[in-house]
Amino acid sequence: MLLCLVEGAVYGVHDTCTHEAVSLSLGALCEHRLRCPLHGSEFDIRSGKVLDEPADTDLQTYSVYIDDGWVCLHE
């Protein structure tokens, strides 16, 4: 899981690109766009939706929240 903090909100997404098996934590995050470091696929961290090719499968997302300074995962 990759956790991203954007504008005070935490988002959780699967850390592996759906196009190639590479960690997205090595990529770049600009606002809500997460870019894969290998081939440049981009995903929206809020929904997991693919924004740019070559990936054609959305990322799995996780429901997370902040509680008393801790990042928690909804069951």
N, C-alpha and C positions, 0 to 999 in steps of 0.2 A: 504494500500500500504506500502511496505517496501522498503526503499531506501538503496542502498549499494554503498559505495565508494571503488573502487578497482583500484589501479595504476592510480589515477587521473581521472578516468571515473566514472560516476554515472549511476547506473542501478536501475530500478524500477520493482518490482515483487509483485504479490498478496501476502499478508502476511499470508494467511491460507494454511496449508499443504493440498494437494489434497487427501491424504490418510485418515487423521483424522482432525477434526476441532481444530487445535492447532496453535497458533501464531508462525510463523517462526522467528520472532524477538527474541524469546527466545532461538533459536538454535545457531549454530556456522557457521562462514563464514571463509573459508580458500581459498584464491585466488578467483576463480570464482565459488567455490562449496559451496552451502548453505545446511547445515544439519539440519533436523528437530529434535527438542529435544525429541520428544516422541518415535518414532520407528526407527529413523536414516535414513529415506529417504533422498536422496541428489538430488539437482537440480542445473543446470547451470544457474546462474543469467543473463547471456548474452542472452540466448535463452528461458529459462524456461523449457528446456528439463529435464526429469527425468534421473538421472545418476545412482541411486541405489534404490532398492526396500525397503519397500513394496509399495510405491506409484507407480502407473502405468499411471497417467494422468499428463501431463505437467502443469507448472504454467503459469498463465496469466502474460504477461510482459507489461510494460508501457514505452513509448518513453519519456525519460527525457533528459534534457540538463542543463548546467550551463550558466547563463547569468548575468554577473556583480556580481558574488558571490551568486546569487539566484538559487536554483534548480527549474526548470520549467518543466511543463508537456506539451508535444505537444498535440494539439487538434486533 
